[in-house]
Amino acid sequence: MGTACAGLFTFGVMTSFLGATLPELSTRLNFDLTRGGALFSFLYLPQIPMVFLAGPLIDRFGKKPVLA
């Protein structure tokens, strides 16, 4: 539980860091609004398949190997 909370906390910090630095990235790298939105989408995209994969993998192998 502690590891899960630490992971979500780190993910939240990284998300807030990206939100705070996105205007600067936009000016330096010539990002438009579409590319900035795609950057946030790619950040959350891996969570969707992992939600569906984690349950069956944990049922088959247990929690420790899947988390490792």
Secondary structure, DSSP 8 states (H G I E B T S, - for coil): -HHHHHHHHHHHHHHHHHHHHHHHHHHHHT--HHHHHHHHHHHHTTHHHHHHHHHHHHHHH-HHHHH-
